[in-house]
Amino acid sequence: MTTSINPVPPQPTGQAAELVERAAGLVGMLRDNAARTESDRRVAEQNINALAEAGLFRLTVPRRLGGHETTLRTFLEVGAELGRGCGSTAWAATLINVCGWLTALYPEQAQKEVWGADPQARVCGVIAPSSTSRAAAGGQVVTGRWGFASGCLHSQWALLGMPVVDDSGEQVDQGLALIPMEDLTVEDTWHVAGMRGTGSNTLVADEVFVPSHRIMSVTRAIEGEYPTEYKEEALYRSAFVPVLALVLAGPQLGLARGALETVTASLAKGKGISYTFYDRASESPSTQMQVAEAAQLIDTAYLHLMRAADDIDAWAGAGRYMPVLNRARARMDTGYVARRCREAIDMLLSVQGAGSFAEVSPLQRIWRDQETGSRHAVINPAISTELYGRALLGIEEQVTPLV
């Protein structure tokens, strides 16, 4: 059986606590704007401005370029806090921040093109290589369409998957192109049941030239080979796929916590149970047990989320690339968090009853957001479980290259 020894995880700093507090301070406003964010199908500008002012779009930007360069644990804590207020806002902010992390893996020249003139610049992205390319002097010319570009309505740059080809047109690598949004068009395609406010529309490129320094090899990145010259920056030594997967669980933890807060607040006001003798549902043992079980599921999700975050942070801090077994476990943890949060919300909906699905109830939006977000392809609990099982059994052939 394959085993590995984990380095000691880094301890949280004062800055980390401050960033989480800033996020917590925005929860009330995000809740107030959640219905508008959903109906407009884009994050409310008040939310965007508040996040920018609080520095919460710069979690992963290098300090040397005006960012916080925080740990993955702090990143996830912030995402979970934002998710308590609005799932769509938390999701968009998470994707923008993880794309900031990806951008910091590029050569310094590319990083300065993004943040040199505008330290507040935001980046969105789609990893899937849904495009065609042709070789050109000094780079590649890209044409394609990339769906589900969360945060694209609030970004100035985009990271887009592409095939890298040689002069004969033969694919030699899979790349990730860094392209200014002004070179792209946005098609309004995001009409969905949940996470409506993320604005995850389709980006379109038509014969866009991308210089070589703005194309990163995804194949090499999966193995920890990043082109950044700043090898001493621990955050940008973090394992590629585990980071991209795990960050998606932060908003889901926040959604589950938001559901628990909503239900317990309703119970505190004296909500009863229809067609029973319980005038106050909180006095019913069945209600007490269900609330306790939901809270325990949420706590379990948190423990797995932070175990995985600390593991990623620790290996990066030690300057050693995360072993396959640990990377597979992080994928497993991501799916596990999604499942536990989904179960907790389902239980809380039962406590609240059919009223949960009234349009005025935030629970129905929380439910739809989590059900949608937890179906992201990288989260897929069944695939993650299979992947981890293979790693535990030492089977080298995997079901996906994204480990």
Protein Blocks (a to p, Z undefined) as FASTA:
>chain_A
ZZddddddddddfklmmmmmmmmmmmmmmmmmmmmmmmnopacfklmmmmmmnopmmmmg
cfklopaopafklmmmmmmmmmmmomklmmmmmmmmmmmmmmmmpcfklmmmmmmmmmmb
ccdddfblcbcddddehiacdddddehiehklmccbdcdddddddfkopafbdcdddddf
klpccddfbccfbhklnopacdddehiacdfklcccfklmmnopafbfblmlmklmccfk
lmmmmmmmmmmmmmmmmmmmmmmmmmmnopacehiabfblklpmklmmmmmmmmmmmmmm
mmmmmmmmmmmmmmmmnopacdfklmmmmmmmmmmmmmmmmmmmmmmmmmnommlmpmkl
mklmmmmmmmmmmmpfklommlmmmmmmmmmnopabacbfbZZ
